[in-house]
């Protein structure tokens, strides 16, 4: 969902890494400055309800924040301008502040999409007049604020194509055949689907080309047009280079799209798990078995000793690797000290600002008939305290048995429970003590 950043100026990778997100080769001899404009002024009529879709919450966080984050993680994009309607300027500014978005400026839009994009471009050339210090880029990316799954590779491709051709945009094959109806509502003709493509985002332009096009276009274009590439062709005589895009460029339009986006985000942040154990024999054995079992469910499982985890720098490196799921294995049923320490560390790092953090406190129990009442109270109290901070704490009791076969069966059950909690991230079960 959020690939590593590739530095266009140096031809090297920086920032977070992700095994499957390999960057394309970057020319070293032709540096290029890049900025992005994200129109976010839509009313969300097709979504239904009173809240525009860009401000609808996914896992408690506005959709627009995910898109901004996807762009700002790319180090070679110097500035991000988010254009919103006048009534939502303060809301957007509060989102930028709350989620720590860097290099992001909020601009008031116009009454239509094109007028809003034009306002976003103006901030780069009239910055001093408008109280902004943004520098005009060589290439500007235009990307919808409701397309949160854009990856660096496609951004890189459209930017470099725009650098060479003046304009570029992502395209996708048509899913359905396009037909035209006659005046009486009957089929008139259909188009050969193989000859046509759907225009998607992102699009990129040499800044002067798209800025000039907007200055020259008619009021009709500004009020009723939808395609930026068409404006570049019509008014700047620039034929855009079309780049085949990936399936994740889709736009959140309807309510069902929000459910799909929610699932994709949950799946993306459920692919890494960090298991914390101490040196005691029981916890080491459970940690090893759990580590091996969880490998069948997620892409990456990290095993960390408690002594290393108490180091703030070590925790920061884990979080930078996009790990938001932690399993803390405690030797005793009544042991919550280590869980408290882990919570303190997570709070100090602000880890839960962007994504909810799942913390599963695992307690080993050798007695089948043990009472959980006091442990339940401690867990529930702590879970309530940290839930508003977007840290979801769940409890899990594992009946520890020396028999390797039975213990492995227990681990299979425990791993299934853990993955259900991690993937669903359901706040309803926060503070519950489950048993495997």
N, C-alpha and C positions, 0 to 999 in steps of 0.2 A: 504493500500500500504506500509506503514511504521509502523510496529507494535512496541510495547514497548520493551525495552531491559530487558532481564533477566540475572542476574549476576550469572554465573556458580560457581564462587568462594564462594558466600555467600548464594546462594539459594533464592534470593529475586529479586523483580522487581525494575528497576530504569529507569529514563528517561521518555519519553512521554508515555501517557496511551491511550488505545483505547479499547472501551467496548467489541468489538467482538474478540479481539486478546488475548485469554487466554493462558498463558504459561504452559508447562508441568512441573511436579514436578522435582526438581533439587536435586541430591544427595549432601549432605553437606560434607560427609567425604572424597570425592575424587575430589579435585580441579584439574582443567585441564587448561592449557594455550592454547589459540587458536589464529591462524593468518589466513589470507586469501590471496590467490593469484588469481588475476583476469586477465586472458589472454585477451588482447585487441589489438592484432596485425593484425587482419583480414583486407583484402583489400576491402571487401564489393562488390565483383564482382556480386553476385546475386541481390544486391540492385539496381545496375545500377547507373550511374552518377560517378563523380570524387571523392566524399567525402566518406571515409569509414563509414559504418553505425554507428560505435560507436561514431563518431564525428558529426553525423547529429543532427540537433537541434530539440528539442521538446519544444514548448513554449519558444523558444529562448535560450535554454540550451542544451548542448550536452548530448546525450543518456548515455554515460559512466558516467556522473556526477550523474545521477539518481541511477545507480547501486551502485556506490561508496557510495552514501548517504544512500542507503538501508542497506549496510553492516556496515558503520561506526556508525550508530545509535545504534548498538548492543554493549553494554558496555563490554561484555565479549570477544569480538574479539579485541585483543590488537593491531594488526598491519594489514595494508592492502597494498599489493604490486600489482600495476597495471603494466602489461608488455605490452609494445607497440613497434612497429617497430622503427628502428633508426631514420627515418625521422619525426616521430611523438612524439619523446621524449619531445621536448621543448613545443609542443602544449599541451601535457598532463600535463606538469608541470605548464603551465599557467592556465589550467582548475583547477588544485588543488589549486592554489593560489587564483584565482578569486572567487571560490565558497566556500573557507574556509574549504576544506576537511582536517580533522585531522587524524593523525596516518596513513597517506598515503604516500607511497614511489613509485616513478616511476622508472622502470627498463627497459633497452633495451632488446628486445626480439630477437629470432632467426628467421630463414627463414621459419620455420614451427610451428604449434601449440605446438607440444611436446617439441621442442627445446626452445620455449618461456617459457613454464611452467617450464622447467628445469632451465632456467635462473632465474626465479622467486624464485625457491627453493634455488638456490645457494646463494642468497643474505643473507639468514639466517645463513649459515655456513661459508661464506667467507665475512661477513659483514665488518670486519676491513680492509681487503684488498681492498674492493670496496668502502670504505668510508662510510659505514653504521654501525649503532649501533644496528640494529635489533637483538633480541634474538631468538634463535631457539625455536619454540613452540612444545608442545607435540602433538598437532593435527593441521593439516593444512587443510583449506577448499579451494577447487578449484571451482570457479564459473565463468561462462562466463560474460564478461562485457556488453553483449547485452541482458541480462536477468534482467531487472530492477525491476521486481515485486516480487522478492523473499521475503518471510516473515520469521520472526524469528523462528517460530515454526518448520518449516522444517529444517532450519539450525541447530537448537538445536537437532533435532532427528538424523540427519546424524552425527553430531559431537559425540554425546553420543554412537551411534552405532559403529563409528570408534574407539572410546576409548575402546570398549569391543571386537570388532572383528578385528580391524586393518585397515579396509576400509569399506566404506559405500557410497551408492549413491541413489539419488532419481530416481524413475521410474514412468512411466505413461502407461495406456493401449494404445495399438495400435489403431489408428483411422481407418486405412485401412488394408486390408489383403495384406500380402507380397507374391509376386509370383516370380518364376524364369522362364526365357525364354530360349528356346533352341537356338542352333546355327542359325537356320533359322528364328528366330524372333517369333516363336510360343510359346504358353504356355507349359512349361515343368511340373511344379508342383507348388502348393501353400502351404503355412504354415498355421497351425492351429493357428489362431490369439489369441485364448484363452490361449495358452501356452507361448506366447511371450509378452515382454514389451518393450517400448521405453526407452532407457537410457537418463536421463535428468541431469541437474545440480540443486542444488549443489551436489558435492561429497566431502567426507572428508576422511583423512587418518592419521594414526599415522605417524608423520613426517619421522621418520627413515625408515619406510617401503617404502613409495613412493620415498624418496630420494635414497634409495638403489636400487630400481627398475629402476629408471632413469639412475643411474650409470652403471647398468649392461645391459641395453637394447641395441639392435643393431642399427646401422645407419638406417636400413630399418624401424625399429619401430619409430625412431625419425622423419624420413622424411615422412612416409606414414600412421602411426598409428593415431587413433583418440580417443581411449578409454583408459582413465587413469586407470579405474578399471581392465582392461585386463592386463595392465603392472604390477599391483600389484599382480595379480594372476600368471602371467607367470614367473616373476622374483623374487617375494618375497613369493610365495606360500600362498598368503593371499586371502581367499574367502570373497568377499565383502558382507556385509549385505545390502539387497535391501529394500528401504523405499518407500512406496506408496506416491507419491507427489500430489500436488494440481494443478488445471488447470492453475494457474497463473505463472507456471514455464516456460512458452513458450519463445522461442527465437526470437528476432527481426531479420528476415532474408531478407524479401522482402519489397518492398516499401509499399505495403498494410499493412504490420505489423507496419510501422511507424504511419499510420493513426489510427490503432487500439490502439497503445500505447498512442498516443496523446489524444484520447478520454478517455482512462482509467485514465490518469493523471488529465485531466480536471475534470472528474467526482469525483475523490478522493479529490481534493482540493476545490470542490464546496459543500461539505457536511456540512460545518459550516459557519454560518453568524453571525456577531456581529452588533447589532443595537444600535446606540448611540443617546440619546435624552437628552433634558434638562427638567426643572421642569414646563415649561409652559403647560397650559392645552391642547392646540392644539397638540403639539408634543407628549405629553404623550399619548393622545388618539390614534393618528396615529401610534405611536410606538407599543402600545399594540395590535391594530388590525393587524398591519403588522407582529408582532411577531407570533400571532396565525395563520395567513394565511400562513406564510412561513414554519410553522411546517409540512405542507402537502407536502413540496418540498424537504426539507433537513433533515438530521439526528439531527442537533443541532442548535438551535437559541439562542443566548445570548443577553440579554437586559442589557445595561450598561448606567448608568447616566454619563453625560458629566464631572462632577466633579471627578468621579473615573477614567475616561479614561485619564485625564490629568496627571495622575501618571504614570511615565515611567515603574515602576515595574509592575503595573497592566497590561499595554500593553504587556510587555514581557511575562507575564504568559498566556495571550490570544494567543500570537503568538506561544509559546511553545506547546500549545494545538492544533496546526496545523490549526489555523483559518487565512485565507488569504482574507477574504471578509468582507467589512465594509460598513454599511449604516449609513450615518450621516444625521439626520433629523433636518432641520433648520426651524424656525418659520416663517421667512420672505423670500420672493422671492429674495430679494437683499442681503441676509445674506450669506457671504462667509468666514467670520472670523473663524468660527468653523471648516470649511473644511480646511482652511489654517493651523490651529493649528494641526489638525489630520495628515495632510501631513507632517508637521515638525516632529511630533512624529514618524511616520512611517520611515522617512528618517534617523532619529537618531538611530533607532533600526536595520538598515540594513535588514529590514524584506523582502525586495524584491530581495535579492541576489539569493535565491534558487527557489522561485516561484513568478510569477507575482501576485501583490496585486490588487484586484479590490476595488475601492472606489466609491460608488454611493452617490453623494451629492443630498439629497432630499430637495426640497423647497416647502413650503405650500403656496398656493395662493387661496384667497377667491374671486377674481375677474376674471371672465371668459375671459374678454377682455383685460387683462393686456399685456403690451409690454415686450418682453423678450430680447430686443436688447442689453441693457447694461449688463444684467446678462450673456448673451451668450458670450460677449466679455471677461468678467472676467473668466468664466469657460474655454473657449478655451485657453486663455493665460496660466492659471495655468496648464491645462492638457498637453500642449505642453512642459512646463518646466519639468514636472515630468515623462513624458512618457519614456525618455531615462533611467530613474532610475527604470524602470519596475513597475511603479505604474500607473495603468490604471484608469483614472478619468472620470466618466460619470455623467451627470446631469439629474435629473428627477423632473418635476413639478407635484405636486399633487393638484388638485382642492379640497380644503377643504370645506366640506359642513356639516352642523349640522345634517342633516337628516341621521340617522344611516344606513338605508337601502342603500341609494345612496352612502354613505361613504364606506360601506362594498363592494359595487360593484366596487368602485374606487380602494380599496385596492386589490381586486382580480386582477384587470387589472395591477396595479402597481407591485404586486408580480410576475406576469407572465413576465413583462418586466425586472424586476431585475434578475430573474433566467435565462432569456435568456442572459443577459449581463454577469452574473457570470459564466455560463457554457460555453459560447462561447469564452469569453475573447478576443473578436475581437478588435484589435487596430484601426480598421477603424472607429469605433464609438466613439473613445476617444474624449472628448471635446464637444460632442453633447449634446444638452438639449432636452430630450424627455418629452412627456406630457402624464399623465395618467388621 
